Amino acid sequence: MNDILLGKGERDVLLLGKYANRHGLVAGATGTGKSVSLMVMAEGFSRLGVPVFLADVKGDLAGLCQPGTANDRIQARIEKLALGDWSPQAAPVVFWDLYGAKGHPVRATVSEMGPTLLGRVLELNDTQDGVLQVGFKLADDNGLLLLDLDDLRALLTFLSENAKQVSAQYGLVSPQSIGAIQRALLRLEADGGERFFGEPALDLADFMRQDMSGRGIVNVLCAEQLIFKPKLYATFLLWLLSELFENLPEVGDLEVPKLVFFFDEAHLLFDDAPPSLRQRVEQVVRLIRSKGVGVYFISQLPDDVPENILGQLGNRVQHALRAFTPRDQKAVKTAAQTFAPNPKFKVVDAITQLGVGEALVSTLQEGGIPLPVERTYMVPPRCRIGTITDEERAVVRARSPIGTRYDTAINRESAHERLSQRNAAPTPSPVPAPGGTPPPTGAPPPAAGKPAAQGPGVSGMLRDWLLGSNRRQGAIEAFTKQTVRTVGSQLGRQIVRGILGGSTRR
């Protein structure tokens, strides 16, 4: 059966695999059991052969890689729920870490991130964001690869040095906005962001694996440090979600999802997000279901998720809320209104009375009909509840199916190298040295006190610098040939940006 037993109330409460891609929400106050419910769902999907991605912001989800132990508390729950087939079992886990300390490094190129999401990470205003858009457009038009922050800095330097020509062709580019972006890059570097941008970039296929026994791999992002950089954390997860949306084919409704994505601390995604970004997130959440991906938001309060997105979450697990403040009381009412009512109890009262390990659960049943909310005793996970040691983590990492593919950074030729080569090339003198070849006849000298006429615009100027001309041979030409072999044809270089500013390559 393609179902996951979440717990028991007056009936068995099941999460049906065929409706797991209809998304979900796990909410509740701190210490009420959200993380344990998440572990139950993650290892349940893994047993169904579904790969899982989740972020471990407290370090306790790493216990998925170790078998659990039936202590007195767990044994009592097993007996209460009559779980005759319960046995300790570890899930197949691969650890990832943006900083590369506790797992495989996760990297994306600057081009893949795109100007929209990058602008949010850098906290740019509309004017600065427009300048960043111009920079990306110029790089695309000229086949400049933006792989890491060095490439982006080189591009910004070029914009600053050629602001007049760029503004004439692409729109106003002010030195003040460029300076603000450069300062924001310094802050991003201080937060460790330079480790995220570069190559080898993440291959989504490595997130969608099964082990030798057919169980789905649980990809755990170690985020104990990343969570202190909320903009980077939220933007990385949003980028990952958009990459899945852009690259996965349409598959419709499957018996089980192709991937389940848990978005912990979901409020960080929507805090201070502009309306346009919220609208795009809503689009992705609505449409990614047809790609076979289920998205589950984890947060303390259900109203941390915007109403338009909340309405798309068909599977709900609501742990206890404490109505100590007016905001809490409003959240309790909001949570109660999102459930299919059960005439046997008042949902608003039950939410504040739940104990640890209890939840109000409603999942989609046959025909996509919501189960009337059930007061549920959640089953215990089969894995360890709690953290792991450094030695245990090292063992898991050593037997990773990914191997060392991502552990060493690669720095190939890109915008930084090409623009640096342009700066290093000697500039031809408009006046020949004494005894040299005179200028061609019919070419009038520049008028006194006036600059020479401009060339064919910034693209032509950049092309001459990079590809050479009839006056510039040798090193530039040789470098260009090598670069062309690396980058490929112009069609291969063209970057096509997607709905959230991510990219796909033609």
N, C-alpha and C positions, 0 to 999 in steps of 0.2 A: 504494500500500500504506500502511496506517495503522500503520506500525511505525517505531521509532527504532533505528538501528544504534548500539549502545553501544560495541562493540569486537569483537575477534576473538581466539579461542583456537584450539581444534581445529575450531571451527565459528563461524559468525557468531552473535554474541550480540545478540538483539533484545529490545527492550521493546515488547510488543504493545499497540497503542492500546486494544483492547477490554478489556484487563485492567489498564490504567493507573490506573483508579479503585479498584483493590484496595490502594492505598497502597504505601509503600516506605520504605526506610532507606538512607542513604548515611553510612558511618562510616569512621573511620580517623584515625591520628595526624596531628598538625600537619605540613604540608609533604608529604603523600603524594599529594595530587591530588584531594581532595574537592571543592574549589571548581571545578576544571576539569570534573569529572564532572557537577557540578550545571549548569554552563553548557552542556554537551553535551545534557543532558536538556531544559533550558529552551528552547534554540533548536530542538531537535527537536520538542517540543510545539508551538512557535510555527509551524513549517513545516506541521504537521498542522492548523493553524487553531485550536489550543487556547490560550486565554489563560492566563497564568502569573502567579502572585504569588510574590515572593521577597524576603527581607531581605538587604541588603548590609551586613554588619557590619564589613568590612575595607576597603571601597571598591573592591575589585578586580572585583566583578561588574558594575560600571558599564560595563566594556568590551564588554558585550553590544550596546551601541548603535553600535559601530564595527566595520568589517570587519577581520579579522585579517591577518597577514602570514606567509607561509610561510618562516620563518627556517630555519636548518640543522636545528635539532632537530625542528621540526614537519615539515619536508620528509622527514627520515629516517623519521618515524613514518608519513607518508603512503605512502612507498614500501614500508615493511615490511608495511603492512596492505593494500596495493594499492587505495588509495582513488582510483580514476580520476575520480570525479565531484566530488572535493573542490574547493571554490573559496571564497575569502574572501567573507563576507557578514555584514552587520550585521542584528541583529534589531530589530523595531519596539519601542521602549522608551518607557515613560512613567515619569518619576521622581516619587516621593512622599517626603515628609519630615514627620514630626510637628512639627518646629520651623519648617517652611516655608522653610528656607535653601537646600536643594539640590534641592527639588522642590515639587510642589503640596502645600499643607498637608493633612493628614489629620485630620479632626475627627469626634468623636462627641458626642452630648449625654449629660449625666449620666444621664438617664432611660434612654437606650439601653444604657449600660454596665450599669446595674442595681446593686443593693446587694451582690450576691454577689461580682462581680469587683472592684467599687470597694473593698469591704472588704479584698480581698487586696492591691490596690495600696497602700492606706493601712496595711496590716499591723495590722489591728485584731484584738483578742481576741474571744472569743465574746460577751461582754457588750456590748462596743462595737458589734460587728456587729449584735446584736439591736436596739440603739438606732437604727442606720442603717436597718434594716428597717422600724422603726416610722415613721421620717421619710418613707421612700418611700411607705409605705401611706397616711399622712396626706395627702401631696401628691397621690396618685392619687385618694383619696376626694374631694378638694376641687378637682380640676382644675387644680392648680398645675404649670406646666411647669418642669421642672428641666433647663435647657439648659447652663449653665456653672457654674463654681465659685462665682460670686457668688450664684447661685440656691441652691446647697447651703448656703452660709454663712448666707443669710437664713433658710432653713428651720431650720437648727440654732439660730439665735438665737431663732426663734419657739418651738422646743421648750424651750429653756432658760427663756424668760420664762413659759411656760405648762406647766411640767413637771407640776404637780399635775393639771391637767385632762387633759392628754395621757395621763398614767400611768393615770388612772381609766378611760379609754376604750380605750387600746391596749396597756397594759402598762407596767411600770416604766421610767421614763426618768430616769436620775440625772444631776445636773449634772457629776459627775466624768467620766462616759463621754462626755458631750457635749464637755467640755473636751478630752478626749483626742483625739476626732475632729477638733476644730478645730485642734489642734496638728499632727495628721497632715496636714491640708490645707495648713498652712504649709510642711511639708516637701515635699509634692507640688508646690506652687507653685515652691519653690526648685529643684526638679528640672526645671522647665519644663512641668509637667503642665497648667498653666492654658491653654497654647496648644492642647492636644489637645481640651479640652472646649469645645463651642460649635457655632455654625453658620456657614456651611452644612455640614451633616453629610454624610459620605460616602454617595454613592449606589452601591450594589453593582454596578449596571449599568455603571458606569464602569470597573470591574475586569474586565469580561467583554466586551471589544471585540476586533474584528479590524480590520486595516488594509485599505486599498483593494484589496490583492492577495489578501486572504483569510487572511493570516497572523495568528495570535493575538498580541495585545499582551502584552509582557512588562512587568509592573508591578514596578518595583524600588523598595523602601523603603530610603532612605538611612539607615542605622542606626549609623553610626560613633560618634555621640554617644549615641544612645539605648541602645546596648548597655551603657553605664556605669550605666544605671538599670535593672537586670535585672528588677525587679518590674514596672515600667511597660512594658518591652519585651515580656515574656512575657504580661502581661495584655492588652495591645493585640492581640497576635496571637491569643490565645485568644478575645477578644471578636469579632475579625473572623471567626474560624472559626465561632463560635456564631451570628453574624448570617447567615452563609451557610447554616448548617443550618436556622435558623428561617425564612428567607425564600424559599429555592429550592424549587421543586416537586419531587415525586417523579418520576423519569424512568426508573428501573431501569438496566439495563446498556445503554450506548451503544457505538457503534463507536469513538468517542474521548470522553474526558471533556469536560465543559463548562468546567472550570477545574482547574488543578493548583496546589496550595498547598505551597510549600517552607517548612518551619519550621526555620531555622538555629539553632544553639546550643540544641538541643532540651532539654538538661538543665535550662535555666533555667525551663522550663515546670513541671518536676516537683520542683525543689529546694524543700524546706520546704512543699510543697503538702499541705493536709489530705487525708485519705482520701476525703472526700466530693467534693472537687474532682477528684481523680484518677478517681474512679468516673464523674463526669460527662464528663470528657474521653474516657474509654473509650467511653461511650455515643455521643458525637458521632462519634468516629472510626469506630465500627462502623456507625452509621446513615447518615452523610453520603455513603457510597459510593452509596446509592440516589438521591442528589440529583445524581449525576454529577460529584462532586468527588473528586479524588485528593489525598491528604495524604502528603507525603514529609518525614520527619524527618532532619535533618542533625546529627550529633554525633560526638565523638571516639570514644566507647566505646559499643558496642551496649547495654550494660546501663544506660546513662543513661536509656533508655526503659523504663518498667515492663513487667513480663513480660506482663501481660494485653493491653497495647497492642502490644507487640513481636510477639505471636502473630498480629496482624491485618495485619502488613506483608508482603505477598506478594512484593514486588520488592526485592531486596537487592543493594547494591553495597558491598563491604567492601574498603577499602584497607588498607595495612599497619598493623599494631600492633606496638609494641615492648614485649616482656615484661621490663621492667627491675625491676618491683616486684611483690609478691604480688597487688596489685589488678590490675596489667596482665596477669599470668598468668591470673587468673580471667576477665578480660575476653576473652582469647584463646580460652579454652575455651568461654565463653558464645557467642562469635561462631561458633565452629566447629559448635556444636550446633544452630544455627539454620538451617544449610544442608542441602539435600538432598545426601547424600554422593555423592562421585565415587570409584569404586574405583581410579582411576588415580593418585591422590595423597592424602596425608594433609592434611586441611584445617588442622589445628592447626599443622602445620609450615609450610605454605604462607603462612599469614597473616603470620608474622614474616619471611618471605623475599621478600615482594613489593617490587619497585622502584617508584620514582615513576612514576605513569601506568599502573600495573598494579593490578588488583583481582580479587577473587573475586566473581563475579556469578551470581545465580540469579534468573530472572524467571519469571512464570507463562506457560505455553504453552497450546496448545489444550486446552480442557476444564478450564482452571484448574490444570493439573498443574505443579508447580515443575520448572524445568530443573535437572538435576544440576549442582552448582556447577562453574563453568568458570573456570579461570585465564585472565584476559582482559587483552589490551593495549587500553586504552581509545582511542577515536578522538579526534583533536584537535578542539576547537571551531572553527567557521568565523569566529567573532568574535575580537576582540582579547582576549588574555589579559593583564589588567592594568588599571590605572587610566586615567582620562581627564582631560583638562585642564578648567579652569573654562570656557574658551571653547567647547569641544565640548559640555559639559553645557548651556550657555546656548542653543546652537543647537538641541539636542534638545528642551529645554523650550519654546523659542519656537514650535516646530511641533507641540506636543502637541495631540492631538485633543480634549483636555479644555478647552483654551483657558485662560481666566483665571477659570473658574467658582468655583474654591475659593480663589483668591488673596486675596480680601478678606473679612474676617470680618463677620458680621451679628449685631447685638444687638437682637433684638426683645423685646417685652413678655413677661415670664415671672415666675417666683416672686419674684425680687428686686424687680422694679418693683412688683408688686402688694402685697407685704408692706411695702415702703417707703412706698407710698401709704397703707396702713393706719396705719402709725406716724405719718405726717405729719398725718392727719386729727384734728381736735379732738375730745376726749372730752366728751360731754355731761355737764353737771353734774346730779347727782341732786336738787339743791335749786335752785329758780329764784331769779334775782336779785330784789332788792326791786322791787316794781311789776310783776313779770313775771306770766305766766300760772301759776296755782297748779296743783299736780299733780292728775291726774284723781281724782274722788271714788271711793271704794271701793278705792283703792290704798294700803295701809297703809305707813307709812314703815318703813325697816329698824329692827330692834330695836337699842337702844343697846348698843354694844360688840360687836355681831355683824355679820359681813359679810352683804350682801344674798344672797338665794338665787341659786344658780347657774342659768344658762340651760340650753338644751337640749344641753349637752356641747360638746366642742371643735369639732366640725364646724359646729354651729349658731352658736357664737361667731365662728368664722372667717368663716362666711357673712355674718353681720351686719356684721362689719368690712369685708368686701370688697364686698358687694353693697348695703350700706346698709340702713336700716330706716325706720320712720315718723318717726324723730327725726333721720335723717341723710340729706340730699339733696345735690344740687349736684355737686361735683367727683367724689365716689366713684361716683355714678350714671353720670355721663358717662364716667368712666374704665372702668367695668364694661362699658358698652355697646361701647366700642371693643375691650376685651379679648375679649368674647364673639364679636365679629366675627372677631377674629384666631384665637382658639382653636377656635371652632366649637361644636358641640353637646356635651353631656356624654358622649355615646357616642363622639364623635370624640376627646375628651380622654382617655378611659380608657386606661391603659397596661396591656398584658397581657405579663407577663414570661415569658421562655422558660426553657429547660432550664439555661442557664448564667447566668441573671440578665440576659440581653439582653432586648430587647423588640420586639414587633410592635405596630402600631397598627391597631385595628379600623376 
